[in-house]
Amino acid sequence: MTEIQTLHILNKSPEHPRFARCLSIAGPADTILLIENGVLGLSTASASASGKVLALEPDMAARGIVSQSGTVETVDYDAMVALTARAQQVISW
């Protein structure tokens, strides 16, 4: 299991200033986890993030977003908890 330098948990919609700020700060060794309204920016996040982008599947389902295979990895709640344990630091946006 590889360690994550920083796990960015992003729950803001793409219109919120913190969404763009998070994407600009995340580095190649970081992981961005889109949750809640953050999943609405899947196309934006995957296009402009330098690190790995994941999305919480239950939040995608709640908003009617279908995963496009290969574009973003989806995770469940158990995997979300495991990610926090692997990260050196966690930042919630």
C-alpha positions in Angstrom: 0.0 0.0 0.0 1.5 3.3 -1.1 1.4 6.3 1.2 -0.4 9.5 0.2 1.4 12.7 1.0 -1.9 14.7 1.3 -5.4 13.6 1.0 -7.6 16.5 -0.1 -11.3 15.8 0.7 -13.3 18.2 -1.5 -17.0 18.7 -0.9 -17.5 22.0 -2.6 -19.2 22.4 -6.0 -17.1 23.5 -9.0 -18.6 27.1 -8.6 -17.2 27.5 -5.1 -13.7 29.2 -5.0 -12.3 26.4 -2.8 -12.8 23.9 -5.6 -10.4 25.6 -7.9 -8.0 26.4 -5.1 -7.9 22.8 -4.0 -7.1 21.7 -7.6 -4.4 24.3 -7.9 -2.7 23.3 -4.7 -2.8 19.5 -5.0 0.6 18.1 -6.1 1.4 14.9 -8.0 2.0 12.9 -4.8 -1.5 14.0 -3.5 -4.9 12.5 -3.8 -8.2 14.4 -4.2 -11.3 12.7 -3.0 -14.5 14.3 -4.3 -17.4 13.9 -1.9 -20.9 15.5 -1.6 -21.3 18.3 -4.2 -17.6 17.9 -5.1 -18.6 15.0 -7.3 -20.4 17.5 -9.6 -17.0 18.6 -10.8 -15.7 15.3 -12.0 -14.9 16.5 -15.5 -13.2 19.6 -14.2 -11.3 17.8 -11.5 -10.0 15.0 -13.7 -8.9 17.5 -16.4 -6.9 19.9 -14.2 -5.6 18.0 -11.2 -2.0 17.0 -11.1 -2.6 14.2 -8.5 -4.9 11.2 -8.4 -8.7 12.0 -8.4 -11.2 9.7 -6.7 -14.9 10.1 -6.1 -17.2 8.7 -3.4 -19.6 6.4 -5.2 -22.6 6.9 -2.9 -22.5 10.7 -3.5 -22.3 10.1 -7.3 -25.3 7.9 -7.1 -27.2 10.4 -5.0 -26.6 13.0 -7.7 -27.3 10.8 -10.7 -23.8 10.8 -11.9 -22.7 7.7 -13.7 -19.0 6.7 -13.6 -17.3 6.8 -16.9 -15.0 3.9 -16.7 -11.3 4.8 -16.8 -11.8 8.5 -16.1 -12.0 8.4 -12.3 -11.8 5.8 -9.7 -14.8 5.4 -7.4 -14.6 4.4 -3.7 -17.0 3.5 -1.0 -17.1 4.6 2.6 -14.7 1.8 3.8 -12.2 2.8 1.1 -12.5 6.4 2.2 -11.6 5.5 5.7 -8.6 3.5 4.4 -7.4 6.5 2.4 -7.3 8.7 5.5 -5.2 6.1 7.3 -2.7 6.1 4.4 -2.3 9.9 4.2 0.4 11.8 5.9 -2.1 14.7 6.2 -5.7 15.3 5.4 -7.2 18.6 4.3 -11.0 19.1 4.1 -12.1 21.7 1.7 
